[in-house]
Amino acid sequence: MVFDYNVDMTFILMTWDVTVTHTLAASYLSSSAREAGAAAELAANQKSSKYADLPQSHFFQHIALETLGSMNSSTVSFFSVLSRRISTVSGDIRESSYLFQRIAITIQRFNSVLFGDSFLPGDDFDF
């Protein structure tokens, strides 16, 4: 949770939930084929429904990413605002690039672990 202020400058809690969907999963394939980021949008909508009953003292931010790199629109907006705030504190205008690059690298590392785990122990591949 991150603490934040609403428009009235009263203290509220920010709650977030991160979801990483597999872009090519059978449940997302038809929507992913039509539009980039569609799997992330669907996942974000599901998370919003799940947290719809949060008290008014909480602001919910869903963070939905795809294994092939896309993000839903709300996630992009959230990370853009976050990186601007970080830039204000650090004085470095490149913080936005750093944040999005770090997220992309993390997803690539996650994908490589999953790829490696898909092999059975003792599999020997001669290429």
Residue pairs with C-beta under 8 A, 6 or more apart in sequence:
1 13
1 14
1 15
1 16
2 14
2 16
3 11
3 12
3 13
3 14
4 12
4 13
4 14
4 59
5 11
5 12
6 12
6 59
12 57
12 58
12 59
13 57
13 58
13 59
14 58
14 59
14 60
14 61
15 51
15 54
15 58
15 59
15 60
15 61
16 60
16 61
16 62
16 63
17 47
17 50
17 51
17 60
17 62
17 63
18 63
18 64
18 65
19 40
19 43
19 44
19 47
19 62
19 63
19 64
19 65
20 64
20 65
20 66
20 67
20 107
20 110
21 28
21 39
21 40
21 42
21 43
21 64
21 65
21 66
21 67
22 28
22 39
22 66
22 67
23 32
23 39
23 66
23 67
23 68
23 70
24 32
24 67
24 68
25 39
28 38
28 39
28 42
31 38
31 39
31 42
32 38
32 39
32 66
36 70
37 66
37 70
37 71
37 72
37 73
39 66
39 70
40 64
40 65
40 66
40 70
40 71
40 72
40 75
41 64
41 72
41 73
43 62
43 64
43 72
44 62
44 64
44 72
44 74
44 75
47 62
47 64
48 60
48 62
51 60
51 62
54 60
61 74
61 78
62 72
62 74
62 75
63 71
63 75
63 78
64 71
64 72
64 74
64 75
65 71
65 75
65 103
65 107
67 107
67 110
67 111
69 104
69 107
71 79
71 103
79 96
79 99
79 100
79 103
80 96
82 99
83 95
83 96
83 98
83 99
83 100
84 95
84 96
86 95
86 99
87 93
87 94
87 95
87 96
92 98
